[in-house]
Amino acid sequence: MTVKLVVHRATQEIGGNCVEVTASGGQRLLLDIGRPLDAARGATDLLPATLDLGGAPATILISHPHQDHYGLLQAAPAAWPVHSGAATEKLIKLTAAIVGEPITRDFRTWNSDRPFQAGPFTVTPFLTDHSAFDAYMLLIEVEGRRILYSGDFRLHGRKSSLVTRFMSKPPDDIDVMLLEGTNLGADKPWMSEDELEAQFCRLFGETRGRVFVAWSAQNIDRTVTLYRACLKTGRTLVVDLYTAEVLELLGEYANLPRAGWKQIRVVITSAFANLYRARGNEAFVSRMAEHGIAARRLAETPSEWVVMTRKSLIRDYFRQNVTPDADDAWSWSMWRGYLDGADGQAMQAWLGCNGARACHLHTSGHASPDDLRKFASAMQAGCVVPIHGAAWDTHAAGFDAIRRLGDGEPLVI
């Protein structure tokens, strides 16, 4: 009996993960089906050429709700079943509806640490620490082989204990570990969210006016960090309708700040309100308005506000005379590379046009190089297959038993 592993995409790049495990009987499992990060907006026909769409149906496992891990789901055959965490399903479908590309597939959901069967495969998901909510590592067992898929993870977020506990008692006898390497060769901040919270507290305290912050609505750790910093400094966190919906959606899975809590308000902008009404979600807009403010309020009592900022909000802010000035500060709390894109440059020009101070506070959603090495050492896998990284060829020192593959190259286990 032979088990075959193929990384269709992600051996040479960050994101776009698509990994296939095939049992000797031909049954197939697909670990993520991600959209490449460098794919042009609106691009189609992005599935890897080596992925056979006409063979036996493959069961798709989605490790977490980031587009570079699920973004090509709709392109897969409709007969292929999909499994994920329950919150992951909700976040994927919410995001898809917002961008106008609804996900029409049914999902089967799992629970952390509880094995389930997918044909001959026994799959055990392990909730992990990542900037995405509801992210998992996956242990795959089939025909006496054991494969660990790290997915995306870190050891410095608000759920770091999940990873340290996993490292203290790893699965036995791992034959192959698929290990992410996003931050190999990178120069990024890897402070804890608690350390980041302290830095935001200092920024909020020393800024006379507003603090405009750009961060991902689905980076729940960052929302919590900003909210806690607001509580400590007497400011109010202002989020948009989409972020308010994300927080409400996830309320059943964690005790998260949301509309109605003290020192958090929802800004009701015309563009987002019209988008929600067009989706038939007038009731949500009305409900959020009970805890909301109009954009023009952000021009008043400026020392009160920490303002969520994204390109889709700028036009409404500008119309209501909400433009950063010399008393304000702004922070890009995401990967700095996004600032180089057209949207990032437009935001940077607007945020800095009147002399607002830039103070970029962020910490990576992925493990540091040292933590990647510590994790690999703890797992003691028979071999490590590098994925989700662009610097594995030059920064593999300190990892034992590396088995370098190319996209589409099979590995018999």
N, C-alpha and C positions, 0 to 999 in steps of 0.2 A: 504494500500500500504506500502510495506517495501523496504528499500534500504539497501543493505548489503555491508559491506567493509571487505576485507581480505588482510592482508599484507602477501603475500606469502614468501617474504624474506626481511630481514633488520630490524626486531624487536630487534635482539640481536647482530648485527654486523654493521660495517661501510661498506656501499656500497652493491652492488648486489640488488638494489631496484627493487621491483616488487609488485605493489599494485593494487588490483582489486576492482572496484566499480560495483555492479550489481543492475539494476533497477528491479522493481517488475515484469516487463514483460520478464525478462531474458536477456535484452540487457546489454552488458558488456563494461567497459572502463578499460584499463590497464595504470597505471601511471608508466612509465619506465619499462624496461626489461633488467636489468643490470647484468653484469658478476661479480661474487664474486671476491673480491680483492685477496683472497687467493687461487683462482683456479690455478692449475698447467698449465703451457704453453702447449697448444695442447689438454687440457682436453675437453671432449664432454659430452653430456647428463647432462647439468648443469641447465636446467630449473627446477624450484621448482616442487616437486612431487604433490603438491596440486593445481597447475594450470591446469585446464581442457582444453586440446587441442582439444577435440572433440565436445565441446558444441557450442553454438552460437558464431560466430566470435566476437572477442574483438577488439575494436579500441585502438590502442597503441598511447600514448602521450609520446614523448621523451622530458624531461625537459631541458637537455643540453648535449653537446657532450663529455661526459666522459664515458669511457668504463663501469664503475660500474653502469651506468644508461642506456646504450643502447647496451652493448656488446653481448647480446644473441638475438638480433633482427633477425638475419638470421635463428635462430632455431625455431622461431615462425611460425605458418602456413602462407603460402603465401597469403591466402585470408584475413588476418587481415590487415585492413588499418592502415597507420602510419601518424601521424601529428607531426610537430615540427616547430621551427623557421627556416627561410630560410637559415641563416648562419650555423645553426646546421646541417641541411641536407648536406651542402657542406663540412663541416669539417668532418663529419662522413664518407662520401664517399671518401674524400681525404685520411684520415687515413687508411681506409680499403684497398684502392688500394696500399698504401705504404707497408703494412704488408702482402699483397698477399691474402687477404680474401675479395674480392670486395662485396659491398652491392648492391644487384640487385633489391631491392624493390623500388617502387614509393613512394614519400612522398607528403603529402599535407601540405602546410605551413601556418602559422598564423601570425598575427600582434599583437604586444603588446597592451593591453587595449581594444582589439576589440573582443567581444564575438563571438563564432561560434557554430554551432550545430553539434553534433556527435550522431545521433539517438535522444533519448529523453534527452540527456545530453547537457546542455549549458556550454561551457568551455570558461573561460576568462583567457588568459595568461598575466602575468605581468613581464616585463623584470626586472631582479634583479642584484645585485652585487655579483659576484662569480669569482673565478680564471678562470673558463671557460667562453669563449666568448659566448654570446647569451644564457644565462641561464635564466630560468623563474620559477616563482611561478605560480600555477594553481588553479583557483577557479572553482569548479565543482558544478553545480546546477541541481538537478533532483528531481522531485516529491516533491517539497517544502523543500528539504534538501539542505544544503550548506556545502561543504567540501573544505577546503583550504589545498593544498599540498605545503609545503614550498620549496620543492626541496632542493638544496644546496645554501647557501647564506652567506653573511657576511656584516658587516657594516663599514669596514675599507679599502675598495678598492677604486678604482678611480670612481666607480659608486655608492658610498654609498648613495648619495642623493635619488636614486631610492627607497631604503629601508626606509630611514627616512621619505620620503614623503608618502610611503605606510603605515607606522606606524601612521602617523598623521591623516590619513583618511582611516582606514581599512574597509574592507567589513562588512556590517551589518550582525548580526545574523548568525555567523558561528557555525554550529552544531558540526563539528569535524575538528580539525586541525591536520594534519600529520606533525610533526615537526622533522627536523633533529637535531642530537645531537653529531655530530662528535667530538667536542672539549670538551665535558663534561669529567672531570677527567684528562684532558691533560695539559701538561706544554709546551705550544707553544708560539711563538712570535705573538702578535696581533697589531703590530704597523701599521700605515697607509702606503700606498705606497709612499706618500710624505716624511714621516720620513725615509723609507727605501732608497729612492733616495738620501737623505742627507748622509746616511751612506755609500752608494756606492761612492758618490762624495769624501768623506774622504778617502776611500780605494784607489780609483783611484789616488788621489793626493799624497798619501804617499808611493805608490809603485813605485820603480824605473823601473821595467820591465813590463811584461804583466800581465794582470789579466784574469785568466781562470774562467769562470762562467758556472755552470751547471744549466739549468732551462728548463722548458717545453716550447716547441715551441708554444703550444696552450694557454699558460698563457700570454695573450696579455698585461695585466696590467704590468707584469714583464718586458716584452720586452720594453714597453714604459718607465718604470722606468729606465732601463739600458741605453736606448737611450738618455733620458733627462740628465742622469748623465754624459754620454759621451760628450754631447753638452756643458755642464758646465765646463768640465775639459779638453777639447781639445783632447779627445781620439776618436778612431773610433771603432764602434761596428761591430764585425764580426759574421755573422750568416751563417748557413748552407743552402743548397738548399731547404730542407723541410721547414725550418722556413721562408725562402724567399717566398716560394709558399703559405704558410699560410697567410702571410701578404698581398700578392698580391690578394689572394682570398677574403680577408675580406675588401679590399680597398673600395668596394662599400657601405659598412655599417658603416665605421668610417674612420676618417682621421688618418691613422696609418703610422708610418715610414716604408719605404720599399726600395727595390733596386732602386738606382737613387737619393735618398735623400743624402744630405751631411752627412759625418761622419757615414755612414753605408756601409759595403761591404759584398759581398757574397763569402765565401770560396768555391772554386770548387775542391772538393776532388774526387779522381778516383772512390772510392766505390759508393758514392752518384751519381756521374755523370753517371756511368755505370748502376745503378739502374733506373735512369730516362730514359736513352736511351733504356733500355730493355722494358720499359713501352711505348715506342714510343713517348717519350717526348724530343727528341733531340732539338726541337725548343726552349723549355723552358731553357735548359742548355745553349744554344747559347745566348739566350737573357740575362740570368743572368750573363754570362761571360762578357758582356759589362760593368757590374758594379762589377765584381768579382776580386778575387785575388787567386793565387795559394797558397797552404799551406806553401810552402817554404818562402813566403814573411813574414810570421809571425815570422820567425827567425831574421828578419831585423827590425831595429828601434823599439825595444821591448816596449819602453815607449808609443808607439802610440796605442796599441791594447787592446781591451777587447774582449776575444775570447770565443765564444760559445763552450762548451765542452760536448760531450756525448760519450759513449763507442764505438759507430759505427764510430766515427771520429778519435779515438786514433791511430789506425794503420797507417792511412794516415799522421797524424801529426808526428808520430815517424819516418816514412820513410823520411820525409822532414826535419828532425833534429829540429822539434818543440817539445821540451820536457821542462816542467817547471823546473826552476832552482831557486837558492837562491835569485835572484833578483825579482822573480815573486811572485804572490799571487794567491790563488784559493778560490772560494766560491761555496758552495753547496746551491743553492737558490731554494730548494724543501724540502719536508718533510724529516726530518733527518732519518726516518725509512728506506727509500729507500737505504741508505748507507750500511745497514746491508745485503742486498741481494748480490748475486754473482756479478752482474754488478756494483753495488755501491762499493763493496770492490775492484774490479779490477781498477775502476777509481781512488779510493782513493790511491791505491798503486802507480799508475802511476803519479798522480798529486803531490804526496809528495815525490817521490823517490830521488829528488835532492835538497831537502830542501826548496821548495816553501812554503810560509807561508799560513796556512789555516785561513780563516776569513769568517765564514759562516753567510751570511746575507739573511734573509727570513722573510716572514710574511704569516700566514695561509690563505688558500683560503676559510675558514669556519669561522662562527661567534664565538666569544669568549663566554664562559659560561654566563658572565654577559649580553652580548648582546642577547643571546638566551632567557634569562629570561625577558629582557625588551621587546623583540619582542612578546613573549607569552602573557605578560601582556597587551600589546597594542591591540592584536587581540581579547581578551575576548571571546574565543571560549567556546562552551558548554563543550567540553572535548578535551584533548590533547592526541593524540596517538603517543608515542615515536617511532622513526625509525632512521636508519642511525647513530647508536651510540652503543658503547660497554660498557658504564658506566651509563646507565639510572637507573639501579637498585640501584646504590650507590650515585648518584648525582642528584636526582630528586627534592631535596629541593628547594623551591622558584617557582616551577611550580604548578599552580592550576589545579584541575580537571583532573589529569593524569588518563588515561585509558590504563593500560599496557596490551598488547596483546602478544601472542606467534606467531611465524611464522605459517601461515595457519589457525589461529583461527579467526572465523567470528565475526563481530560486526554488529548487526542490528541497524540501525539508525532510 
